[in-house]
Amino acid sequence: MIVDKFTRRGFIGASGGVASLALTASPAGALLQAGGAVRAAGQPMPGGVKLPTTPPKRKRADSVGFAIVGLGGYALNQMMPRFGQAGRAHIAAIVSGNPEKLRRVGDAYGVPQDARHSYADYAKIAADDRIDAVYIVLPTGLHADYATRAFAAGKHVLCEKPMALTSADCARMIAAGKRANRKLMIAYRSHFEPYNVEAMKLMRQKAVGDVRLLRTEQSYRMGPTSPSENWRTSRALAGGGPLEDYGLYGMQSALYLTNEMPESISASTFRPNGDPRFAEIFAHVSSQWRFPSGAVAQLVTSYDSAGVNFAHVRGTTGALIMDPATSYSGQKMRIEGGEDREFAPGDPSVQFARQIDHFVDAIRDNTPIITPGEMGLRDTRLIEAIYASAAAGRTVKLAPDGRMRG
């Protein structure tokens, strides 16, 4: 086992800069430059992508035009196909460092030739009135740069989770959006997924009584890889690893199912010796949260254990069990205790289009965003607290906004 003795300042610095990394490394999705900075780089077309055979059509004159920044597997397989299901959103431009992907994806989605941009000419979006917003689907270490540049170009920003690698970068993104008077939303899709929406409602109604214990686990076993092959194993691009990626869903569940912020966190991390997958990131992160009500949450996430994705809430009168809890599809949910009940509130796949529609409503109708940049900042502060606790080997106390006390 490798014991990581990062201080909070040291870990955050490593996440953002990674000065100790070899300058020749080329994490997938980006290039590492002198001083530890990263820049976006094109990657090959992911396997299994099914592009549309006919370009989708705009449905309304007030449809919001999005520039998709980053054409990886999630963008191509999950989000871009959902724009056709959204009420008033369309793909107006694409940004990638791979000319072949720009050609194939642009042709499939009917994106004009002059709206297919490389990372090098990203600044050209400022002059394109067809683009109202950008959707950033890049590795996390690139979010802050591309978001602040989009705001400088006068565009609204929908940013994939996690928002950024440090709370300082999150604050910088929020400030840039406010200066530009543009909207910022973090793509927390589970807030728009029927099972999780119903679970939030049930917990507000105290369907299991007062919460006493919440447990979440989001884990899977990553195949052989290394930082040069997979950006999720690069500290410069992914931070600590599974916590920011898969474990963030468990963190979110703990927050929206308890309707509380933790007052203290204790945590631990693990990296096995000699495994190239975990040369830079953790294999496993676990934490225990204590809430002002006395409720306790136990959160586990791993890139090196059998796949699981659940959230269990035990209260004074029953238990809410979600398994799977936050998948793309296949969710199941039941309440045990009293009269056992199973729930089927809707098709989980609508979460993607509903997320887009929610952001469009905020842009066109000035409606409140339920997953704003401030939520992403809060969660990044909690991630920093988890790593600080693990590094110090002690419990850390938290302020209501997620900042560490002391």
KALINUR-V643377 format. One record per helix or strand of 2 or more residues. SS is the DSSP state (a for helix, b for strand). FROM is the first residue (numbers start at 1). TO is the last residue. Records with the same first field share a line. If there is no record, write none. Layout:
SS: FROM-TO + FROM-TO
//
This chain:
a: 8-16 + 34-36 + 73-85 + 99-109 + 113-115 + 119-127 + 140-152 + 167-180 + 189-192 + 194-204 + 231-233 + 235-238 + 242-245 + 247-258 + 276-278 + 350-365 + 373-392
b: 30-32 + 38-40 + 64-69 + 89-95 + 116-117 + 133-136 + 156-160 + 184-187 + 211-221 + 262-271 + 284-291 + 296-302 + 304-315 + 319-323 + 333-336 + 341-343 + 396-398
//
